[in-house]
Amino acid sequence: MNKLWMDKRNIAVLITPGLLFILGLILLPILVALYLSFTNYDGVDYQFQGFDNYTQLIFHDPIFWKSLRHAVFLGLAFVLLQHPLAMFMAIITPYTGKFERILRVVIFIPSIISTFVTSQMWVSILSVQFGLINRVLGQVGLASWRQDWLGDPSIAIISIIFVASWQGFGYAYLLYYAGIKGIPSDLYEAAIVDGANRWQFNTRIVLPLMSPVIRINVVLAIVAGFKQMETVFLMTGGGPANSTQFLATYLHSKAFREGLFGYGSAISVLFVIFCLLITLVMNRLLKKDVGEF
């Protein structure tokens, strides 16, 4: 058996089918999209037109830049609002004693429910006429605070960011909680012996040791902001007046609603480039050596 695994030809024969399968599912679609991005393909005919799609996108398409800004805002909301709260909940969960297991389940439930179900639930809650929020505001004497949460262009994007942050909160919490539970208990015992309180233990021991988890979570959060699709599509479809348009929904709109597959392919290529650049930049900015524990 050892001779079998040491023969490079045998290894090549074994991994080639899986490698070809993966390349066919990932690399081939990317190459096809890259080629189509240089054409005006409409689902039937196409002509090669060079960089016209990219020129139109970059210099003459304000909706593209608006969708990009929204993706950045969502990623920042994940990092600056969702993740600090997720980290805080992950830190205090082990101190809840017998309620720890219940708290874990309650926090993670929104992340395992179908996106369709949670999106429709929030559409009902945010409804301008029959929504729970507006009804409660009216009953407590704050009728002037009632809003068209999904129909007002100035408010709809805030509603989408809130719902998306709520839906993804469980995954951010889970990673932080797993990282905290992976810290050996003897470090906590040593901190107690040295006279450290819980605040000092969490700020001087837990957070430094959690830096690899924080780095991964931050990168995933920003990429998730760029990839946001289902929630927006189900709640607003990018409206009203493109006020909740994101890169993925704009790509879908151009390619599958308007039939501009070449233009949509150009958006997808820039989409991939942005995600790769963000990942590389964030990994470099957050790179830090952490000792083993």
Long-range contacts (C-beta under 8 A, 24 or more apart in sequence): 30-272, 33-265, 33-268, 33-269, 34-265, 34-269, 36-261, 36-262, 36-265, 37-262, 37-265, 37-266, 37-268, 37-269, 38-262, 39-262, 40-260, 40-262, 40-263, 41-261, 41-262, 41-265, 42-259, 42-260, 42-261, 42-262, 43-259, 43-261, 46-262, 49-262, 53-262, 53-263, 53-265, 53-266, 54-266, 54-270, 56-263, 57-263, 57-266, 57-267, 57-270, 63-242, 63-245, 63-250, 64-250, 64-267, 66-242, 66-245, 67-242, 67-245, 67-246, 67-247, 67-249, 67-250, 68-247, 68-274, 70-157, 70-244, 70-245, 70-246, 71-225, 71-226, 71-228, 71-246, 71-247, 72-225, 73-157, 73-161, 73-225, 74-160, 74-161, 74-164, 74-224, 74-225, 74-228, 74-246, 75-221, 75-222, 75-223, 75-224, 75-225, 75-226, 75-278, 76-225, 77-161, 77-164, 77-165, 77-225, 78-165, 78-168, 78-172, 78-221, 78-222, 78-224, 78-225, 79-218, 79-221, 79-222, 81-165, 82-165, 82-168, 82-169, 82-172, 82-221, 83-172, 83-176, 83-214, 83-217, 83-218, 83-221, 85-169, 86-169, 86-172, 86-173, 86-176, 87-176, 87-210, 87-214, 89-173, 89-177, 90-173, 90-176, 90-177, 90-179, 90-180, 91-176, 91-180, 91-202, 91-206, 93-177, 94-180, 94-181, 95-198, 104-177, 107-169, 107-170, 107-173, 108-170, 108-173, 108-174, 109-170, 110-166, 110-167, 110-169, 110-170, 111-167, 111-168, 111-169, 111-170, 111-171, 111-174, 112-170, 115-167, 115-230, 115-231, 115-234, 116-230, 116-234, 118-163, 118-167, 118-231, 119-163, 119-230, 119-231, 119-234, 119-235, 120-234, 122-159, 122-163, 122-235, 123-150, 123-234, 123-235, 126-150, 126-159, 150-235, 150-236, 151-240, 152-240, 153-240, 153-241, 153-243, 154-243, 156-236, 156-239, 156-240, 156-243, 156-244, 157-243, 157-244, 159-235, 160-231, 160-232, 160-235, 160-236, 160-244, 163-231, 163-235, 164-228, 164-231, 164-232, 167-231, 168-221, 168-224, 172-217, 172-221, 175-213, 175-216, 175-217, 176-210, 176-213, 176-214, 176-217, 178-213, 179-209, 179-210, 179-212, 179-213, 180-206, 180-210, 183-209, 183-293, 184-293, 187-293, 208-290, 209-290, 209-293, 211-286, 211-288, 211-290, 212-290, 214-286, 215-282, 215-283, 215-286, 215-287, 215-288, 218-282, 218-286, 219-278, 219-279, 219-282, 219-283, 219-286, 222-278, 222-282, 223-275, 223-278, 223-279, 226-271, 226-274, 226-275, 226-278, 227-275, 247-271, 247-274
